[in-house]
């Protein structure tokens, strides 16, 4: 059985380490040393970015993790708008009736709490209407 390929070049190819590839030869991708250098650069950049993010995350805290309650409350305050938006979304779009009901109850409770603190505008309106002078029918 003849395994000779007539399209192959029978001449040996040079394998010397000091030979530069000719312009006619194709080279694919970076060399191993270039890849190793790039990998080191990426690893260094990743470590620096992680350190910056960690420093930024803890810079607003007086005592980074030792005061867990303060950190937790700060986290909740920062995410309050998203949580409120999620409750409103659930009250309108949830597939579960019990979830929609509970979300609506939370919204109503919070709205009524604000009304109690600021004064009830409906009661204020009614009391103002009672104080308005009425036209006397006798005149």
C-alpha positions as a printed Julia matrix, in Angstrom:
139×3 Matrix{Float64}:
   0.0    0.0    0.0
   1.47   3.28  -1.12
   0.9    6.16   1.35
   2.95   8.68  -0.55
   1.07  11.92  -1.23
   2.21  13.43  -4.53
   1.27  16.93  -3.33
   3.63  16.83  -0.37
   7.04  18.38  -0.63
   9.72  15.72  -0.3
  12.35  18.22   0.74
  13.06  18.4    4.47
  11.97  21.61   6.18
  14.54  23.52   8.19
  13.98  23.28  11.95
  16.75  25.43  13.3
  15.82  27.67  16.26
  17.74  30.68  14.99
  16.03  30.76  11.62
  13.43  33.44  11.04
  10.29  32.51   9.1
  10.3   33.77   5.59
   7.56  36.16   4.47
   6.05  33.36   2.4
   5.52  31.17   5.47
   2.3   31.61   7.4
   2.42  32.17  11.14
  -0.71  31.76  13.19
  -1.28  33.64  16.42
   1.14  34.79  19.08
   4.02  32.73  20.39
   3.97  30.95  23.73
   6.06  33.66  25.37
   3.72  36.36  24.06
   0.72  34.45  25.4
   2.4   34.0   28.8
   3.18  37.74  28.98
  -0.39  38.66  28.03
  -1.77  36.24  30.62
   0.41  37.83  33.31
  -0.8   41.3   32.25
  -4.45  40.22  32.45
  -3.93  38.61  35.86
  -2.27  41.78  37.16
  -5.07  43.98  35.8
  -7.69  41.69  37.35
  -6.0   41.82  40.77
  -5.76  45.63  40.59
  -9.42  45.96  39.58
 -10.51  43.65  42.4
  -8.48  45.67  44.9
 -10.02  48.95  43.64
 -13.55  47.55  43.83
 -12.96  46.22  47.33
 -11.56  49.57  48.46
 -14.49  51.47  46.89
 -17.07  49.16  48.46
 -15.7   49.61  51.97
 -14.63  53.27  51.74
 -18.07  54.61  52.76
 -18.13  52.56  55.93
 -16.53  53.72  59.15
 -15.88  50.17  60.32
 -16.04  47.91  57.24
 -17.34  44.59  58.54
 -17.1   44.9   62.28
 -20.4   46.75  62.4
 -22.61  44.28  60.5
 -25.9   45.92  61.47
 -24.82  49.32  60.15
 -23.54  47.74  56.93
 -26.81  45.82  56.47
 -28.97  48.9   57.05
 -26.84  50.9   54.61
 -27.27  48.12  52.03
 -31.06  48.13  52.55
 -31.24  51.93  52.19
 -29.26  51.78  48.95
 -31.6   49.14  47.5
 -34.88  50.56  48.79
 -36.03  52.06  45.44
 -35.5   48.74  43.65
 -37.36  46.83  46.36
 -40.3   49.23  46.26
 -40.44  49.0   42.47
 -40.42  45.21  42.72
 -43.34  45.23  45.17
 -45.34  47.5   42.85
 -44.51  45.26  39.89
 -45.6   42.17  41.82
 -48.87  43.83  42.81
 -49.74  44.24  39.12
 -48.05  41.33  37.37
 -47.73  38.34  39.65
 -49.42  35.12  38.54
 -50.32  34.31  42.13
 -53.35  36.0   43.65
 -51.89  35.71  47.15
 -48.67  37.44  46.07
 -50.59  40.27  44.38
 -52.8   40.66  47.48
 -49.82  40.77  49.85
 -47.96  43.28  47.65
 -51.05  45.51  47.52
 -51.43  45.3   51.3
 -47.83  46.43  51.74
 -48.32  49.36  49.36
 -51.55  50.46  51.06
 -50.03  50.12  54.52
 -47.06  52.28  53.56
 -49.26  54.87  51.84
 -51.58  55.1   54.85
 -48.61  55.4   57.2
 -47.4   58.42  55.23
 -50.9   59.91  55.3
 -51.07  59.54  59.09
 -47.72  61.24  59.56
 -48.5   64.09  57.18
 -52.14  64.44  58.22
 -55.14  63.0   56.42
 -55.85  65.22  53.38
 -59.47  64.04  53.09
 -60.22  64.86  56.73
 -58.49  68.22  56.29
 -60.6   68.94  53.21
 -63.84  68.01  54.98
 -63.04  70.15  58.01
 -62.18  73.08  55.73
 -65.51  72.66  53.93
 -67.36  72.69  57.25
 -65.68  75.96  58.19
 -66.67  77.76  54.95
 -69.52  80.19  55.45
 -72.73  78.95  53.92
 -75.25  81.19  52.23
 -78.14  81.98  54.52
 -81.45  80.98  52.96
 -83.41  83.51  55.06
 -82.0   86.55  53.3
